[in-house]
Amino acid sequence: KHMKKQLLMRDKDGVEGGKVEVGDGEEVGVEVEDWCGPFSVAQRMIEAREDARAKREQELKNRRADGNIGTDGIGEGDGDGELGSHPLDEEIEHIRKENQKKVYPSLNWTARRIDEEDQGNKNKSSFKEMNLYAKRKRRYLKTSTSSSNHYSKIPSLFQTCVNFLAENFECVEGLGPFVDNSIRKSICATLIAKGKMNGAAFDTIFAEEGIEAIDLIDSAHVTQEQLVDALHKTIPNGLRALLLTHCGRCFGKLAVDAICKYAPLHNRHELQQQHKNHMIHNSSQSLFMEHDVEPGVSSIFALSLGGAYMLHDNDAARLVNAIHTTLSSIELISCPLIGSAFCDSLRTNYAPPINNTHIHSAHLLELSLIDLRLDTTDLLSIATSNALVNLKSLSLQQLEAVDDQLLSTILSHTGEHLQSINLTRCILLSDMALNAIRKCNIHGSLRALTLSGLKDLTSSGLETFFTFGLEGLPNPPALKRLDISNSSNEAITDKVVHLASAASALKRLAMHQYDTITTQDQQSPHSHSKTSDIQEYYRTESMSAMEGLVHLDISGSTCVTDRSMESLAKHCPKSIIKLNVNFCPNITNQGLGYLVSMTGMQFASLGIWGCAQISDEFLDGHDRIESGGLDIVGAW
């Protein structure tokens, strides 16, 4: 039989959909495929498997409704549409439930029994125990008196001292050189919480010599003049980090000038040349004069600015040019004037040297761009210059320009050291982004992945991302931190959680070592036995348990059930520290109770906001109710 098939036009991103002629003009539709490759093929196979499973379940449901099969799968109907009955139905149902308990161990969990004292109180006053607020008070008192609980009615000596200083801070003239950054940060947080943070308090805490970090969580009460004075005192004496949140009022051109005055010696000639060029184009303004350069040298390696609405694009570029040789961590949050000049400075200063022409090479290790008005050209200029080759942490949050193709280009220009990726609320990303992330993880260094708020992710794409053994792709990442919250309602399933937890709990050998052994075995047949033993050793070692997931957030997942809790209890019992299952309606008391009973004392935080199905059976009956140490957030 003669058959004709239309050729599908392929492009660099994938193949176009169309129709294929089969036989005498019969046309068969061809679905549109976004891209071709092993990831796409595996995703199609997973989708077909899920469709076949759903079809089988629907057929079985229809047969039961028609009376052709009993609830146990073997009873026949009586022909009138009713389910068949048998004298052994109860016994068969009991056996079925026992088998289910073996397959699903969470079904075996039962709440801890109330102790004799509480039981006596319940018998004496049943009305009080039925009162909602009485139950909550009883639970709070029980957890607050636990010896290992993090909460205590008596504050620590450190917190007592900090509170005393905050209450009487107007009498404090200075903290001295022996107070480190953690103590200063705690004092700032307490002052802000009490509404006592002002410019005078800022001068007392940070305007001192010898401070290594200016870390302020709310800079709204600090003026630019006060910040400049603090920079003049701290930069020449070893300031290492400048971390300012809500700094729109205090960080502008004057603050940039103050930092540029202490630029390293090998950067001053470039800055002076920029000053001359700037004066040619605009004689009324100046960057800074040559005689204003101070003899001290800046050693700032971390810069974080949030809400700097007075920071212009050119000033940000000038700042990077001045301290790029020591600056390795950059974070900009909601800075509306940042644009192409800043991106060009990153491209110019952090690109690897060509033929060793640059004596002083800079390495950008952390880059976080959050809620900035950057376009595709700006981001491509950074990536294509190989400025991100040494990057360890990449955060591109709430950037409208980031799509699948741009992300693939950016990740292809990162090096082997990338450990963290954060793509929160980049709404144009889809399953194709998962393919790019997995391809860039050739060396298996990725440990943290945040994909919160990506509505176009699918369950088949996530299952493919965490599936082992896909030809042409590296193994899935062994993550310690995974955030896939607020995705599509049906994107996160029990299968996704199972694969992700299993991938995180496996310790895998570097592929190049295993391939080397295989090559030697093929070239030397006489050493087959010895090499096979080595391969078997590495194969068994590659499956040995490691730490597993430490932080997992699957909030807003309507398809997640107790099976996911069983997977976490199996693969991450000694590693999980924080788990968020907010607004997951299909997780029950038994699932959470089983997870808590199987995990260690390191499990410290459980978020259950919006889980109205979680009752006192779990809240008052889990295994950590007496020992404490587990903070259940969202229990009302």
ZAMAR-848526 format. One line per field, with one value per residue (C-alpha): residue in three letters; residue number from 0; x, y, z. Coordinates in nm, 2 decimals, decimal comma. Each point is the difference from the previous one (the first is absolute). Layout:
<recs>
res = ALA:...
n = NUM:...
c1 = X:...
c2 = Y:...
c3 = Z:...
</recs>
This chain:
<recs>
res = LYS:HIS:MET:LYS:LYS:GLN:LEU:LEU:MET:ARG:ASP:LYS:ASP:GLY:VAL:GLU:GLY:GLY:LYS:VAL:GLU:VAL:GLY:ASP:GLY:GLU:GLU:VAL:GLY:VAL:GLU:VAL:GLU:ASP:TRP:CYS:GLY:PRO:PHE:SER:VAL:ALA:GLN:ARG:MET:ILE:GLU:ALA:ARG:GLU:ASP:ALA:ARG:ALA:LYS:ARG:GLU:GLN:GLU:LEU:LYS:ASN:ARG:ARG:ALA:ASP:GLY:ASN:ILE:GLY:THR:ASP:GLY:ILE:GLY:GLU:GLY:ASP:GLY:ASP:GLY:GLU:LEU:GLY:SER:HIS:PRO:LEU:ASP:GLU:GLU:ILE:GLU:HIS:ILE:ARG:LYS:GLU:ASN:GLN:LYS:LYS:VAL:TYR:PRO:SER:LEU:ASN:TRP:THR:ALA:ARG:ARG:ILE:ASP:GLU:GLU:ASP:GLN:GLY:ASN:LYS:ASN:LYS:SER:SER:PHE:LYS:GLU:MET:ASN:LEU:TYR:ALA:LYS:ARG:LYS:ARG:ARG:TYR:LEU:LYS:THR:SER:THR:SER:SER:SER:ASN:HIS:TYR:SER:LYS:ILE:PRO:SER:LEU:PHE:GLN:THR:CYS:VAL:ASN:PHE:LEU:ALA:GLU:ASN:PHE:GLU:CYS:VAL:GLU:GLY:LEU:GLY:PRO:PHE:VAL:ASP:ASN:SER:ILE:ARG:LYS:SER:ILE:CYS:ALA:THR:LEU:ILE:ALA:LYS:GLY:LYS:MET:ASN:GLY:ALA:ALA:PHE:ASP:THR:ILE:PHE:ALA:GLU:GLU:GLY:ILE:GLU:ALA:ILE:ASP:LEU:ILE:ASP:SER:ALA:HIS:VAL:THR:GLN:GLU:GLN:LEU:VAL:ASP:ALA:LEU:HIS:LYS:THR:ILE:PRO:ASN:GLY:LEU:ARG:ALA:LEU:LEU:LEU:THR:HIS:CYS:GLY:ARG:CYS:PHE:GLY:LYS:LEU:ALA:VAL:ASP:ALA:ILE:CYS:LYS:TYR:ALA:PRO:LEU:HIS:ASN:ARG:HIS:GLU:LEU:GLN:GLN:GLN:HIS:LYS:ASN:HIS:MET:ILE:HIS:ASN:SER:SER:GLN:SER:LEU:PHE:MET:GLU:HIS:ASP:VAL:GLU:PRO:GLY:VAL:SER:SER:ILE:PHE:ALA:LEU:SER:LEU:GLY:GLY:ALA:TYR:MET:LEU:HIS:ASP:ASN:ASP:ALA:ALA:ARG:LEU:VAL:ASN:ALA:ILE:HIS:THR:THR:LEU:SER:SER:ILE:GLU:LEU:ILE:SER:CYS:PRO:LEU:ILE:GLY:SER:ALA:PHE:CYS:ASP:SER:LEU:ARG:THR:ASN:TYR:ALA:PRO:PRO:ILE:ASN:ASN:THR:HIS:ILE:HIS:SER:ALA:HIS:LEU:LEU:GLU:LEU:SER:LEU:ILE:ASP:LEU:ARG:LEU:ASP:THR:THR:ASP:LEU:LEU:SER:ILE:ALA:THR:SER:ASN:ALA:LEU:VAL:ASN:LEU:LYS:SER:LEU:SER:LEU:GLN:GLN:LEU:GLU:ALA:VAL:ASP:ASP:GLN:LEU:LEU:SER:THR:ILE:LEU:SER:HIS:THR:GLY:GLU:HIS:LEU:GLN:SER:ILE:ASN:LEU:THR:ARG:CYS:ILE:LEU:LEU:SER:ASP:MET:ALA:LEU:ASN:ALA:ILE:ARG:LYS:CYS:ASN:ILE:HIS:GLY:SER:LEU:ARG:ALA:LEU:THR:LEU:SER:GLY:LEU:LYS:ASP:LEU:THR:SER:SER:GLY:LEU:GLU:THR:PHE:PHE:THR:PHE:GLY:LEU:GLU:GLY:LEU:PRO:ASN:PRO:PRO:ALA:LEU:LYS:ARG:LEU:ASP:ILE:SER:ASN:SER:SER:ASN:GLU:ALA:ILE:THR:ASP:LYS:VAL:VAL:HIS:LEU:ALA:SER:ALA:ALA:SER:ALA:LEU:LYS:ARG:LEU:ALA:MET:HIS:GLN:TYR:ASP:THR:ILE:THR:THR:GLN:ASP:GLN:GLN:SER:PRO:HIS:SER:HIS:SER:LYS:THR:SER:ASP:ILE:GLN:GLU:TYR:TYR:ARG:THR:GLU:SER:MET:SER:ALA:MET:GLU:GLY:LEU:VAL:HIS:LEU:ASP:ILE:SER:GLY:SER:THR:CYS:VAL:THR:ASP:ARG:SER:MET:GLU:SER:LEU:ALA:LYS:HIS:CYS:PRO:LYS:SER:ILE:ILE:LYS:LEU:ASN:VAL:ASN:PHE:CYS:PRO:ASN:ILE:THR:ASN:GLN:GLY:LEU:GLY:TYR:LEU:VAL:SER:MET:THR:GLY:MET:GLN:PHE:ALA:SER:LEU:GLY:ILE:TRP:GLY:CYS:ALA:GLN:ILE:SER:ASP:GLU:PHE:LEU:ASP:GLY:HIS:ASP:ARG:ILE:GLU:SER:GLY:GLY:LEU:ASP:ILE:VAL:GLY:ALA:TRP
n = 0:1:2:3:4:5:6:7:8:9:10:11:12:13:14:15:16:17:18:19:20:21:22:23:24:25:26:27:28:29:30:31:32:33:34:35:36:37:38:39:40:41:42:43:44:45:46:47:48:49:50:51:52:53:54:55:56:57:58:59:60:61:62:63:64:65:66:67:68:69:70:71:72:73:74:75:76:77:78:79:80:81:82:83:84:85:86:87:88:89:90:91:92:93:94:95:96:97:98:99:100:101:102:103:104:105:106:107:108:109:110:111:112:113:114:115:116:117:118:119:120:121:122:123:124:125:126:127:128:129:130:131:132:133:134:135:136:137:138:139:140:141:142:143:144:145:146:147:148:149:150:151:152:153:154:155:156:157:158:159:160:161:162:163:164:165:166:167:168:169:170:171:172:173:174:175:176:177:178:179:180:181:182:183:184:185:186:187:188:189:190:191:192:193:194:195:196:197:198:199:200:201:202:203:204:205:206:207:208:209:210:211:212:213:214:215:216:217:218:219:220:221:222:223:224:225:226:227:228:229:230:231:232:233:234:235:236:237:238:239:240:241:242:243:244:245:246:247:248:249:250:251:252:253:254:255:256:257:258:259:260:261:262:263:264:265:266:267:268:269:270:271:272:273:274:275:276:277:278:279:280:281:282:283:284:285:286:287:288:289:290:291:292:293:294:295:296:297:298:299:300:301:302:303:304:305:306:307:308:309:310:311:312:313:314:315:316:317:318:319:320:321:322:323:324:325:326:327:328:329:330:331:332:333:334:335:336:337:338:339:340:341:342:343:344:345:346:347:348:349:350:351:352:353:354:355:356:357:358:359:360:361:362:363:364:365:366:367:368:369:370:371:372:373:374:375:376:377:378:379:380:381:382:383:384:385:386:387:388:389:390:391:392:393:394:395:396:397:398:399:400:401:402:403:404:405:406:407:408:409:410:411:412:413:414:415:416:417:418:419:420:421:422:423:424:425:426:427:428:429:430:431:432:433:434:435:436:437:438:439:440:441:442:443:444:445:446:447:448:449:450:451:452:453:454:455:456:457:458:459:460:461:462:463:464:465:466:467:468:469:470:471:472:473:474:475:476:477:478:479:480:481:482:483:484:485:486:487:488:489:490:491:492:493:494:495:496:497:498:499:500:501:502:503:504:505:506:507:508:509:510:511:512:513:514:515:516:517:518:519:520:521:522:523:524:525:526:527:528:529:530:531:532:533:534:535:536:537:538:539:540:541:542:543:544:545:546:547:548:549:550:551:552:553:554:555:556:557:558:559:560:561:562:563:564:565:566:567:568:569:570:571:572:573:574:575:576:577:578:579:580:581:582:583:584:585:586:587:588:589:590:591:592:593:594:595:596:597:598:599:600:601:602:603:604:605:606:607:608:609:610:611:612:613:614:615:616:617:618:619:620:621:622:623:624:625:626:627:628:629:630:631:632:633:634:635
c1 = 0,00:0,14:0,05:0,09:0,14:0,05:0,35:0,00:0,19:0,25:0,16:0,26:-0,26:-0,20:-0,24:-0,32:-0,33:-0,20:-0,18:0,12:-0,17:-0,05:-0,15:-0,26:0,01:-0,07:0,16:0,12:0,07:0,35:0,03:0,23:0,33:0,18:0,34:0,17:0,25:0,02:-0,19:-0,29:-0,01:-0,01:-0,27:-0,22:0,05:-0,10:-0,31:-0,10:0,05:-0,22:-0,27:0,00:-0,03:-0,29:-0,17:0,04:-0,13:-0,30:-0,08:0,02:-0,23:-0,25:0,00:-0,06:-0,29:-0,15:0,02:0,25:0,27:0,00:0,18:0,27:0,05:-0,13:-0,37:-0,24:-0,33:-0,35:-0,09:-0,22:0,28:0,06:0,33:0,04:0,00:0,17:0,02:0,38:-0,02:0,07:0,31:0,12:-0,05:0,21:0,28:-0,01:0,04:0,29:0,17:-0,05:0,16:0,31:0,02:-0,09:0,16:-0,17:-0,33:0,16:0,05:-0,22:0,00:0,17:-0,24:-0,08:0,19:-0,18:0,00:-0,15:-0,25:-0,11:-0,04:-0,21:-0,23:-0,04:-0,08:-0,10:-0,14:0,34:0,17:-0,25:0,07:0,23:0,20:0,05:0,15:0,24:0,11:0,05:0,21:0,21:0,06:0,11:0,25:0,13:0,10:0,19:0,37:0,12:-0,25:0,14:-0,25:0,04:-0,18:0,34:0,20:0,37:0,27:0,10:-0,35:-0,04:0,31:-0,11:-0,35:0,16:0,23:-0,29:-0,21:0,28:0,19:-0,01:0,25:0,24:0,30:0,15:0,03:0,37:0,23:-0,07:-0,37:-0,04:-0,25:-0,25:-0,04:-0,04:-0,26:-0,20:0,01:-0,12:-0,29:-0,11:0,01:-0,20:-0,25:-0,04:-0,02:0,32:0,22:0,11:0,31:0,16:-0,03:0,15:0,30:0,05:-0,01:0,17:0,20:0,30:0,34:0,06:-0,34:0,00:-0,37:-0,27:-0,31:-0,32:-0,34:-0,18:0,19:-0,30:0,11:0,36:0,09:0,26:0,23:0,00:0,08:0,28:0,16:-0,02:0,16:0,29:0,07:-0,05:0,13:0,37:-0,01:-0,12:-0,37:-0,08:-0,38:-0,26:-0,35:-0,29:-0,37:-0,25:0,30:-0,18:0,06:0,37:0,17:0,06:0,27:0,17:0,03:0,14:0,26:0,10:0,07:0,18:0,24:0,15:0,03:0,29:0,31:-0,01:-0,36:0,06:0,16:-0,31:-0,23:0,20:-0,03:-0,37:-0,01:0,17:-0,23:-0,30:0,12:0,03:-0,37:-0,13:0,22:-0,25:0,03:0,29:0,05:0,28:0,31:0,35:0,10:-0,31:0,13:0,08:0,31:-0,21:-0,10:-0,35:-0,03:-0,38:-0,09:-0,38:-0,25:-0,37:-0,24:-0,37:-0,23:0,27:-0,22:0,27:0,27:0,04:0,12:0,33:0,08:-0,06:0,23:0,26:-0,02:0,06:0,29:0,16:-0,01:-0,05:0,34:-0,13:-0,37:-0,12:-0,36:-0,26:-0,37:-0,23:-0,37:-0,26:0,24:-0,21:0,29:0,23:0,05:0,25:0,29:0,01:-0,02:0,28:0,22:-0,06:0,09:0,31:0,14:-0,09:0,07:0,30:0,33:0,11:0,37:0,06:-0,02:-0,16:0,22:-0,28:-0,28:-0,34:-0,23:-0,38:-0,12:-0,35:-0,25:-0,35:-0,22:-0,35:-0,28:0,21:-0,09:0,25:-0,07:0,12:0,30:0,13:-0,01:0,15:0,29:0,10:-0,04:0,17:0,31:0,07:-0,02:-0,20:0,25:0,10:-0,35:-0,12:-0,34:-0,23:-0,33:-0,22:-0,33:-0,30:0,17:-0,24:0,27:0,10:-0,15:0,10:0,24:0,17:0,04:0,15:0,25:0,09:0,05:0,20:0,26:0,03:0,28:0,03:-0,04:-0,37:-0,16:-0,32:-0,26:-0,30:-0,26:-0,29:-0,29:0,16:-0,34:0,12:0,19:-0,14:0,12:0,27:0,17:0,03:0,19:0,24:0,06:0,07:0,24:0,21:0,04:0,26:0,23:-0,29:0,08:-0,36:-0,13:-0,28:-0,28:-0,29:-0,28:-0,27:-0,30:0,07:-0,35:0,10:0,19:-0,17:0,02:0,15:0,27:0,10:-0,01:0,23:0,23:0,05:0,02:0,33:0,15:-0,10:0,24:0,17:-0,08:0,19:-0,15:-0,26:0,14:0,04:-0,17:0,00:-0,24:-0,30:-0,28:-0,27:-0,28:-0,29:0,03:-0,30:-0,24:0,07:0,37:0,13:-0,10:0,11:0,22:0,18:0,07:0,11:0,25:0,13:0,06:0,16:0,23:0,11:0,07:0,24:0,37:0,13:0,35:0,13:-0,08:0,35:0,15:-0,25:0,05:0,38:-0,03:-0,23:0,24:0,29:-0,20:-0,08:0,36:0,14:-0,21:0,25:-0,08:-0,38:-0,04:0,18:-0,16:-0,34:0,05:0,10:-0,31:-0,22:0,15:-0,07:-0,35:-0,08:0,16:-0,19:-0,32:0,10:-0,21:0,11:-0,18:-0,30:-0,24:0,04:-0,27:-0,30:-0,29:-0,30:-0,26:-0,31:0,02:-0,35:0,13:0,24:-0,11:0,13:0,21:0,23:0,05:0,09:0,26:0,16:0,00:0,17:0,27:0,05:-0,06:0,33:0,03:-0,34:0,00:-0,28:-0,31:-0,28:-0,32:-0,22:-0,34:0,05:-0,35:0,07:0,26:-0,15:0,08:0,14:0,24:0,15:-0,01:0,20:0,25:0,06:0,04:0,26:0,22:0,27:0,02:0,14:-0,35:-0,08:-0,27:-0,32:-0,23:-0,37:-0,18:-0,33:-0,01:-0,34:0,00:0,29:-0,17:0,09:0,06:0,34:0,05:-0,04:0,11:0,32:0,32:0,17:-0,27:0,19:0,36:-0,07:0,22:-0,25:-0,15:-0,34:-0,07:-0,36:-0,17:-0,28
c2 = 0,00:0,33:0,25:0,36:0,20:0,37:0,11:0,19:0,32:0,02:0,30:0,06:0,00:-0,31:-0,12:0,15:-0,18:-0,10:-0,29:-0,32:-0,16:-0,37:-0,21:0,16:0,36:-0,09:0,25:-0,07:0,30:0,04:0,18:0,30:-0,08:0,28:-0,14:-0,33:-0,20:-0,26:0,21:0,05:-0,37:-0,11:0,26:-0,14:-0,35:0,10:0,19:-0,31:-0,22:0,23:0,00:-0,38:-0,02:0,24:-0,20:-0,32:0,15:0,14:-0,34:-0,17:0,27:-0,05:-0,38:0,04:0,24:-0,26:-0,27:-0,21:0,01:0,03:0,26:-0,27:-0,05:-0,37:0,00:-0,01:0,19:-0,15:0,15:0,27:0,26:-0,07:-0,11:-0,37:-0,14:-0,30:-0,14:0,06:0,36:0,13:-0,22:0,10:0,37:-0,06:-0,16:0,28:0,26:-0,19:-0,02:0,38:0,06:-0,19:0,20:0,34:0,00:0,33:-0,18:-0,17:0,32:0,07:0,30:-0,02:-0,08:0,27:-0,04:-0,10:0,36:0,14:-0,28:0,07:0,37:-0,09:-0,21:0,27:0,28:-0,12:0,35:0,16:-0,25:0,05:0,38:0,09:0,26:-0,23:-0,27:0,26:0,12:-0,36:-0,07:0,32:-0,08:-0,35:0,11:0,30:-0,22:-0,25:-0,01:0,01:0,25:0,31:0,22:0,09:0,23:0,11:0,20:-0,08:0,21:0,13:0,11:0,16:0,21:0,10:0,10:0,21:0,18:0,07:0,14:0,24:0,05:0,37:-0,03:-0,21:0,19:-0,29:-0,37:-0,03:-0,21:-0,34:-0,02:-0,20:0,03:-0,25:0,19:0,33:-0,15:-0,14:0,35:0,16:-0,26:0,07:0,38:-0,03:-0,22:0,25:0,30:0,15:-0,02:0,35:0,18:0,03:-0,37:-0,07:0,22:-0,18:-0,35:0,03:0,33:-0,16:-0,12:-0,36:-0,11:-0,27:0,02:0,25:-0,22:0,20:-0,16:0,34:0,31:0,22:0,23:0,04:0,30:-0,01:0,24:-0,24:-0,30:0,19:0,09:-0,37:-0,11:0,24:-0,15:-0,37:-0,05:0,09:-0,22:-0,32:0,02:-0,33:0,00:0,27:-0,14:0,26:-0,07:0,28:0,23:0,23:0,30:-0,05:-0,16:0,23:0,19:0,12:-0,35:-0,13:0,29:-0,10:-0,36:0,09:0,22:-0,32:-0,19:-0,24:0,16:-0,20:0,13:0,37:0,06:-0,14:0,21:0,31:-0,07:-0,05:0,34:0,17:-0,16:0,10:0,36:0,02:-0,09:0,18:0,28:0,10:-0,33:-0,20:-0,35:0,09:0,20:-0,16:0,17:-0,14:-0,36:-0,12:-0,21:-0,28:-0,30:-0,15:-0,37:-0,03:-0,34:-0,01:0,27:-0,02:0,29:-0,02:0,28:0,24:0,23:0,28:-0,23:0,09:-0,24:0,18:0,02:-0,37:-0,07:0,23:-0,17:-0,34:0,14:0,13:-0,31:-0,29:-0,16:-0,07:0,00:-0,36:0,01:0,24:0,03:0,27:0,00:0,23:0,27:0,16:0,20:-0,30:-0,07:-0,07:0,19:-0,22:-0,31:0,13:0,05:-0,37:-0,11:0,21:-0,07:-0,36:-0,15:-0,24:0,16:-0,06:-0,10:0,11:0,36:0,09:-0,03:0,02:-0,25:0,03:-0,29:0,05:-0,28:0,12:0,20:0,08:0,23:0,03:0,21:0,21:0,16:-0,19:-0,11:-0,30:0,19:0,10:-0,35:-0,15:0,25:-0,14:-0,37:0,00:0,17:-0,30:0,22:-0,27:-0,28:0,00:0,05:-0,21:0,16:0,15:0,17:0,15:0,08:0,18:0,09:0,04:-0,06:-0,34:-0,27:-0,36:0,10:0,28:-0,23:-0,27:0,24:0,14:-0,35:-0,12:0,27:-0,09:-0,22:-0,32:0,17:0,10:-0,11:0,20:0,12:0,22:0,08:0,11:0,15:0,00:-0,06:-0,07:-0,31:-0,35:-0,36:0,10:0,18:-0,33:-0,14:0,29:-0,03:-0,37:0,04:0,26:-0,24:-0,21:-0,02:-0,05:0,30:0,14:-0,01:0,26:0,06:0,24:0,00:0,16:0,16:-0,16:-0,08:-0,16:-0,29:-0,34:-0,33:-0,18:0,26:-0,02:-0,38:0,00:0,25:-0,24:-0,32:-0,19:-0,16:0,23:-0,04:0,33:0,17:0,01:-0,16:0,20:0,24:-0,12:0,29:0,11:0,28:-0,02:0,26:-0,08:0,18:0,19:-0,19:-0,12:-0,19:-0,34:0,05:-0,14:-0,37:-0,28:-0,13:0,33:0,01:-0,36:0,05:0,32:-0,15:-0,31:0,20:0,22:-0,31:-0,17:0,05:-0,03:-0,05:0,26:-0,13:0,06:-0,24:-0,27:0,05:-0,02:-0,34:-0,12:0,11:-0,17:-0,32:0,00:0,07:-0,27:-0,32:-0,18:0,23:-0,05:-0,17:0,26:0,30:-0,15:-0,03:0,37:0,09:-0,20:0,18:0,34:-0,11:-0,10:0,30:0,23:-0,12:0,05:0,24:0,36:0,29:0,05:0,29:0,26:0,25:-0,09:0,23:-0,14:0,25:0,02:-0,35:-0,16:-0,34:-0,07:-0,26:-0,21:-0,20:0,30:0,00:-0,37:0,08:0,27:-0,23:-0,27:0,22:0,30:-0,11:0,13:0,32:0,17:0,31:0,22:-0,11:0,22:-0,16:0,30:-0,02:-0,37:-0,14:-0,37:-0,05:-0,16:-0,04:-0,34:0,12:0,28:-0,22:-0,28:0,25:0,15:-0,34:-0,11:0,32:0,10:0,28:0,23:0,04:0,35:0,17:-0,11:0,24:-0,10:0,33:-0,06:-0,37:0,00:-0,39:-0,02:-0,05:-0,05:-0,37:0,11:0,33:-0,17:-0,35:0,02:-0,15:0,33:0,15:-0,09:0,04:0,33:0,17:-0,02:0,34:-0,06:0,32:0,06:-0,21:0,21
c3 = 0,00:-0,10:0,29:-0,02:0,29:0,02:0,11:0,33:-0,01:0,28:0,15:0,27:0,27:-0,10:-0,27:-0,13:0,03:-0,31:-0,16:-0,17:-0,30:0,04:-0,28:-0,22:0,13:0,36:0,23:0,34:0,23:0,14:0,34:0,03:0,17:0,16:-0,04:-0,09:0,19:0,28:0,25:-0,24:-0,09:0,37:0,08:-0,28:0,13:0,35:-0,13:-0,19:0,30:0,21:-0,26:-0,02:0,38:0,01:-0,27:0,19:0,32:-0,18:-0,16:0,33:0,15:-0,27:0,04:0,37:-0,07:-0,24:0,26:-0,20:0,27:0,38:0,21:0,06:-0,37:0,00:0,09:-0,29:-0,01:0,00:-0,34:0,15:0,03:0,37:0,14:0,06:0,35:0,15:0,35:0,00:-0,10:0,35:0,03:-0,35:0,09:0,32:-0,20:-0,25:0,27:0,16:-0,34:-0,04:0,34:-0,12:-0,31:0,16:0,35:0,09:0,04:0,31:0,19:0,30:0,22:0,34:0,28:0,25:0,33:0,31:0,15:-0,32:-0,01:0,36:-0,08:-0,30:0,20:0,26:-0,25:-0,34:-0,09:0,05:-0,22:-0,27:0,00:-0,29:0,18:0,30:-0,23:-0,15:0,34:0,12:-0,30:0,04:0,37:-0,08:-0,28:0,20:0,29:-0,21:0,08:-0,35:-0,14:-0,17:0,17:0,37:0,24:0,13:-0,26:-0,04:0,16:-0,35:-0,08:0,34:-0,06:-0,35:0,13:0,28:-0,25:-0,23:0,28:0,11:-0,33:0,02:0,28:-0,20:-0,15:-0,19:-0,02:-0,03:-0,23:0,16:-0,09:-0,32:-0,28:0,13:0,33:-0,18:-0,24:0,30:0,16:-0,32:-0,04:0,36:-0,04:-0,32:0,17:0,28:-0,24:0,14:-0,31:-0,11:-0,14:0,34:0,07:-0,34:0,08:0,33:-0,15:-0,33:-0,01:0,18:-0,12:-0,04:-0,11:-0,27:-0,11:-0,01:0,00:0,05:-0,06:-0,01:-0,12:-0,03:0,29:-0,12:-0,21:-0,28:0,20:0,29:-0,22:-0,17:0,34:0,10:-0,32:0,04:0,35:-0,09:-0,36:0,08:0,31:-0,17:-0,09:-0,18:-0,06:-0,06:0,03:0,01:-0,03:-0,07:-0,08:-0,25:0,22:0,09:-0,30:-0,30:-0,18:0,32:0,14:-0,33:0,01:0,35:-0,10:-0,32:0,19:0,15:-0,33:-0,02:-0,16:-0,32:-0,06:0,06:-0,35:-0,16:0,22:-0,08:-0,37:0,04:0,18:-0,30:-0,25:0,21:0,03:-0,38:-0,04:0,30:0,15:0,26:0,20:0,12:0,13:0,24:-0,02:-0,01:0,33:0,17:-0,02:0,35:0,08:0,16:-0,20:-0,02:0,08:-0,04:-0,14:0,06:-0,11:0,05:-0,07:0,03:-0,11:-0,11:-0,21:-0,01:-0,14:-0,36:-0,27:-0,06:0,37:0,04:-0,29:0,15:0,33:-0,16:-0,19:0,32:0,22:-0,24:0,09:0,35:-0,06:-0,05:0,12:-0,15:0,09:-0,13:0,10:-0,14:-0,13:-0,28:-0,17:-0,06:-0,37:-0,28:0,15:0,31:-0,22:-0,21:0,31:0,10:-0,35:-0,01:0,34:0,06:-0,34:0,02:-0,12:-0,36:-0,04:0,36:-0,09:0,33:0,30:0,25:-0,08:0,16:0,08:0,04:0,23:0,09:-0,21:0,11:-0,22:0,14:-0,14:-0,24:-0,33:-0,21:-0,36:-0,19:-0,15:0,34:0,14:-0,31:0,01:0,34:-0,09:-0,34:0,14:0,23:0,30:0,18:-0,05:0,37:0,13:0,30:0,06:-0,26:0,09:-0,27:0,17:-0,14:-0,32:-0,29:-0,26:0,12:-0,22:-0,09:-0,28:0,20:0,30:-0,21:-0,14:0,34:0,16:-0,30:0,09:0,36:0,13:0,20:0,33:-0,01:0,32:0,04:-0,25:0,09:-0,27:0,22:-0,19:-0,34:-0,15:-0,36:0,10:-0,09:-0,01:-0,24:0,28:0,19:-0,30:0,01:0,37:-0,02:-0,30:0,19:0,30:-0,17:0,30:0,25:0,21:0,02:0,35:0,02:-0,24:0,04:-0,26:0,20:-0,19:-0,34:-0,12:-0,33:0,15:-0,04:0,19:-0,30:-0,03:0,36:0,00:-0,30:0,17:0,30:-0,20:-0,02:-0,30:-0,28:-0,29:-0,09:0,33:0,33:0,30:0,19:0,27:0,36:0,16:0,36:-0,04:-0,24:-0,03:-0,25:0,18:-0,15:-0,33:-0,20:0,22:-0,17:-0,08:0,33:0,05:0,23:-0,28:-0,03:0,37:0,00:-0,28:0,14:0,35:-0,15:-0,22:0,30:0,21:-0,24:-0,01:-0,35:-0,14:-0,24:-0,35:-0,14:0,25:-0,08:-0,37:0,04:0,17:-0,27:-0,27:0,17:0,02:-0,37:-0,09:0,23:-0,02:0,23:0,29:-0,04:0,33:0,20:-0,18:0,04:0,37:0,02:-0,21:0,23:0,30:-0,15:-0,10:0,36:0,14:-0,24:0,16:0,36:0,20:0,05:0,18:-0,23:-0,01:0,28:-0,10:-0,21:-0,09:-0,20:0,12:-0,21:-0,14:-0,02:-0,14:0,29:0,24:0,29:-0,26:-0,02:0,38:-0,02:-0,27:0,22:0,30:-0,21:-0,18:0,23:0,36:0,13:-0,21:-0,03:0,22:-0,15:-0,19:-0,13:-0,11:0,03:-0,19:-0,08:0,07:-0,06:0,27:0,31:0,36:-0,07:-0,26:0,22:0,31:-0,18:-0,13:0,34:0,16:-0,26:-0,01:0,25:0,24:-0,27:-0,14:0,13:-0,21:-0,16:-0,18:-0,03:-0,07:-0,18:0,10:0,17:-0,02:0,25:0,34:0,36:-0,07:-0,15:0,19:0,34:-0,09:-0,20:0,14:0,07:0,21:0,32:-0,11:-0,18:-0,25:-0,29:-0,09:-0,17:-0,19:-0,09:0,28:0,13
</recs>
